[in-house]
Amino acid sequence: MRATVWSGRNTVQVENVPDPKILEERDAIVRISSTAICGSDLHLYDGYVPTMKRGDILGHEFMGEVVEVGRRVDNLKVGDRVVVPFPIACGDCWMCKHELWSLCENSNPNAGLAEKMFGHPTCGIFGYSHLTGGYAGGQAEYARVPFADVGPIKIEDDLDDEKVLFLSDIFPTGYMGAEFCDISGGESIAVFGAGPVGQFAIASAVLLGAEQVIAIDQYGYRLEMARNRAGATDVIDFSQDADIVEQLKVLTGGRGPDAVIDAVGLEAAHGHGALHAADRMKQASRSETDRGHALRDAILACRPGGIVSIIGVYGGLMDKFPTGALMNKGLTIRTGQCHVHRYLKPLYEHVREGRIDPSFVVTHRLGLDMAPDAYETFKHKQDECVKVVLKP
Amino acid sequence: MPMPRPIDSTLHGATDYSVGTLLMTAFPKLAGVEGTPAAKQIRAAGAIHASYSTLTDYPLGVVKVIPYKAHLAIDALGALALAATPFVTGQWKKGRSQWLPHVGLCLFELSSLLMSDPTQKGDFHGDVDAVRRANMEDPGRKIHSGPRAVQPAAA
């Protein structure tokens, strides 16, 4: 089959690789109809996530048709159309039983590596380094889906792929970020990052009843999408004015947003030259893993007693983390890799009922063979690229 | 095939500050010119370089008043001026140590410029025209003219 493989920093290739096979009784094989490039794939592409190996198949957002099932998969059959959540979860462990699916204790065969870095293992993830299990990803013609009796959701109507594909990751991730903010109606929410996850965090905050949703980014076209399509009420373009904290105060009557969502993660860009220079050089020399401009500003901007919701991906260690502001303002931090399984059915229902059309983020729909150019276009924000869907 | 230019504006900025600092501090001693006019010239070059870097419109600039392409042009002129200095002052006659560091730094700067991407697109090596041709979506329509994709809770 054809698959997008990691071939070193800033290089992916579409190559012929062996077809996947059923290895365990709870596996299924899916013929992929649509797959997407995620912003977090760029952390792999840029070489910031350790334990990648040449030839690893990328991709953790995918859907398609079941073509083979293992003996113990009794909820799916050949021909079913499914969306596959990016965390791989067994459904049996303490974490899964408590709906903490992305913390599954059984799905990561390289748990020892994660334990060394994080103190505890994390779940397996498709196409996301050997730290998360070394599973082959879904930017390919076929994928093996472990624990297929637990993860995939069946799509039983004729909704377009682009309307349901993002149930695999970015819609639930954005939604979880908004849900962390305890929105009950009337709140002011600031969202750092108007990339695909940020767009869904904005849309989810609107869906949940926030009164004011402020999108923050440095790319005008992304801010325009946030305002036109996702429902942001205000936007901050920090390429024009780098003092985000002050601008948020101005927009919120001097108090600051009730909650702030960090949808940026470890490769944050920023206008503050000296701080950015220090972080960029430390990250390039691998003496810190995470550039923290967005999270620092999120903590400084959030109103006292507010909530900081972190859904952007961080990998290791960050310098100059403002613990003083965090403690003295009495902030609550909520974070985590998304427990996608928890959100599949309710969000699918939102899509079916027409309350949200997730396809709004798709700016590029390309054949799988275009993956190398698509990664470059997405990474460098060329051609007003927000989200790339690949069709194997 | 166009020449690859892998140095993006951020990496160029990081080099500006680190090389500028090195020239102002340890370089003259390492080059064996401490206490001579050459040391003063090299320190001045480092200080000037770091100073206009802080004023450049690139990610590591502090007050972004100098366009990036103008910065690159100043780099080139500065490098040539540094290389010419020992020959203008006549200090080249005092030995190789009085002109070789200047010329070496000039060559380093010019080669760094040759590898720097003036478009600020960084190390972009994709074919965006091919992507545009193959794209089955219209980004402009999706971003600028589509309807709101979400219903507020109260609706």
Interface residues (C-beta under 8 A of the other chain):
Chain A: N10 G185 A203 V206 L207 L208 G209 Y221 E224 M225 N228 R229 A230 G231 A269 G273 A274 H276 A277 R280 M281 A284 G354 R355 I356 D357 P358 S359 F360 V361 V362 T363 H364 R365 L366 G367 M370 P372 D373 A374 Y375 E376 T377 K379 H380 Q382 D383 E384 C385 V386
Chain B: T10 L11 G13 A14 Y17 S18 T54 P59 L60 G61 V62 K64 K121 G122 D123 F124 H125 G126 D127 V128 A130 V131 R132 A134 N135 M136 E137 P139 G140 K142 I143 H144 S145 G146 P147 R148 A149 V150 Q151 P152 A153 A154
